[in-house]
Amino acid sequence: MVIGKVVVPLHLMKSKITHSGVVESVSDRLVRVRIVQAAACAACKVAGHCTASESKVKIIDVFTSDPSSYAKGDAVTVSVSEGSARKALMVGFGLPFAVMVAAVFITMWLTTDETMSALAGLAALVPYYMLVWLLRDRIGGSVTFGIEKHSV
């Protein structure tokens, strides 16, 4: 589940990544939106016979100052700025990869044992992801989501 806060109106965002979705629920300042994230080839005519295509249902929590304008079942578009998406990718994939590679090379330099180096690389991810978990509110608060209703 992805959690963020709306900081700027949608029309002020210069470049953004958007997904269409359906409102699952609305509460005090929160609109939960279900999106189907499809792989690029999921829409292909032979996707049913191919193991490369996949799609995933995700629930996104969007904090908004006007949740009363949304109702369960509404078709909406959820967006995130490219900067926020880049930051999320860096925290989720880029930095852990760098930590793992650094641990492998340092251990290899110190011990010349490949098995130990591989295990050290994997073990280095444990404190990294524990730190991410501890800072999840701070990290989640820096990812900004927007929401707008589809026009009928």
MOVENTA-V344115 format. One record per residue. N is the residue number from 0. RES is the residue in one small letter. PSI is psi in whole degrees, -180 to 180 (none if undefined). Layout:
BEGIN
N/RES/PSI, N/RES/PSI
END
This chain:
BEGIN
0/m/137, 1/v/134, 2/i/135, 3/g/-178, 4/k/141, 5/v/122, 6/v/-40, 7/v/148, 8/p/154, 9/l/-39, 10/h/-12, 11/l/-11, 12/m/128, 13/k/-59, 14/s/134, 15/k/160, 16/i/129, 17/t/152, 18/h/137, 19/s/147, 20/g/-177, 21/v/136, 22/v/125, 23/e/-42, 24/s/159, 25/v/132, 26/s/-161, 27/d/-66, 28/r/16, 29/l/132, 30/v/120, 31/r/126, 32/v/132, 33/r/124, 34/i/153, 35/v/114, 36/q/113, 37/a/146, 38/a/160, 39/a/-30, 40/c/5, 41/a/-26, 42/a/-3, 43/c/147, 44/k/-27, 45/v/15, 46/a/-30, 47/g/-21, 48/h/4, 49/c/139, 50/t/-6, 51/a/-24, 52/s/143, 53/e/157, 54/s/150, 55/k/141, 56/v/129, 57/k/148, 58/i/126, 59/i/130, 60/d/120, 61/v/120, 62/f/129, 63/t/155, 64/s/-12, 65/d/67, 66/p/-18, 67/s/-15, 68/s/3, 69/y/145, 70/a/158, 71/k/132, 72/g/-9, 73/d/140, 74/a/126, 75/v/166, 76/t/126, 77/v/136, 78/s/156, 79/v/142, 80/s/152, 81/e/-33, 82/g/-43, 83/s/-40, 84/a/-42, 85/r/-42, 86/k/-43, 87/a/-41, 88/l/-38, 89/m/-45, 90/v/-38, 91/g/-31, 92/f/-47, 93/g/-55, 94/l/-42, 95/p/-35, 96/f/-44, 97/a/-41, 98/v/-45, 99/m/-46, 100/v/-42, 101/a/-43, 102/a/-40, 103/v/-49, 104/f/-41, 105/i/-45, 106/t/-39, 107/m/-39, 108/w/-38, 109/l/-36, 110/t/-22, 111/t/22, 112/d/113, 113/e/-41, 114/t/-46, 115/m/-39, 116/s/-44, 117/a/-44, 118/l/-38, 119/a/-39, 120/g/-43, 121/l/-41, 122/a/-31, 123/a/-22, 124/l/-25, 125/v/-55, 126/p/-31, 127/y/-51, 128/y/-26, 129/m/-41, 130/l/-42, 131/v/-42, 132/w/-42, 133/l/-33, 134/l/17, 135/r/-38, 136/d/-42, 137/r/-43, 138/i/-46, 139/g/-34, 140/g/-18, 141/s/-7, 142/v/120, 143/t/127, 144/f/148, 145/g/161, 146/i/142, 147/e/147, 148/k/146, 149/h/138, 150/s/142, 151/v/none
END
